[in-house]
Amino acid sequence: MSEIQIISRTAIPLVGAATCVQKRSLFLSARSQEPCGVETFTRTLVAALAARDHDAAQETAQAAAYELVPVSGRWRDVPALLRRIAQADRVVFGFPLVAWKRMLILPLLLLLFARATRRRISMFAHEWTGMNWLRRLVLSPYLLLSHNILVLSPLIRRQIADDPFVGRAARKCALVPHPPTVRRPQARAVTDTARSIERAARDADLVIGHFGAIYHGKAAMALLEVCDHLRGRGIRALMVFIGSFTKSLDDYEGKFRARLRELALEDQVIVTGYVNTTEEVFALFERIGVFVFLFPEGLTARRSSVITCLQSNRPVVVSAPQSRDEFRHHQGLTRLIDAGALSFVPRSASVAEIADRLLAAVAQPTNALPPIDGDAWWAATTDATRAAL
């Protein structure tokens, strides 16, 4: 997952002149009232591609080269979807990690129809081994039948290559840098949730934040152990999870809440649930002292939740990447890392070491870091996507 559960309502201006693209690409995604980060990424990417291509399409009186078609899951919509696929040159599948768990047969039918009508097929692979094996089984036909696969991280490409069933699909992978799908807004929306965090923070020595979907792959439960450890050192930490749990086969939310009760941390942990607007998200960010992300595989270039938090002017502590090569295709993120925007902890760090790094990050003055140039990041993403397609 990809990771953020909010749609940015800010228009995305793009730099660079548009160029004429003859092939029509049809992006298929879900249509959710509470979209996950993957769905948000797909929607925003297609809007950015269409904006970049708008002038060329007008000048040549062509149809739009990039279109987003939401898949509702209703069978009565299938004939219209099949007609749209037949009219396109390429079909791009985007798989929200939440919404399409309830739709298995219909997307597969669309895939087989696209293949039978000799449409070019592409897909975005946001995760692989981090997903349940049943989920990987469902997505395997898309990997194998796609002409190319767009990934946001070299780690995902390696995971696909190491899979004994779909490993040969790795040679079709193309890297695309992950842009900021959530942009820092000018205004703030102070809600009851923000006020509740303020009240709870009055009795806390430290407010720790975590942003995005809550699921096993982000090791959110380990943060409860950090809070418990700090309590043992006489430091009362308030842990704020800005986001909601994803529904999963492993009942991660149930396990999380059971562990919360075992540690008796109910009065030190807040889970906000889904947040609707960027104005509210960044109002919540301003109540946080330090953000922390403990990824078992280390930081990867696909972690949009980290990219969003880098716009908060708060320190961000995160598991160290396996290799700096992870960011070779992402110049924007590489520059921020080189500037010291992130504080890394070893992937094997103990709870005590993580707690020490959090306290050290809060104690250090905020450095003047280069801001994220959202327009430049999006230009790089659209360029890479257009080249891959």
Helices and strands as residue ranges (DSSP letters): E 25-30, H 37-60, E 66-71, G 75-77, H 78-87, E 90-93, G 99-102, H 105-116, E 120-125, H 133-145, E 148-151, H 154-162, G 167-172, E 173-175, H 192-201, E 206-211, G 216-218, H 221-232, E 237-242, H 252-262, G 266-268, E 269-271, H 278-285, E 290-293, H 304-309, E 316-319, G 324-327, H 331-338, E 342-345, H 351-363, H 374-388
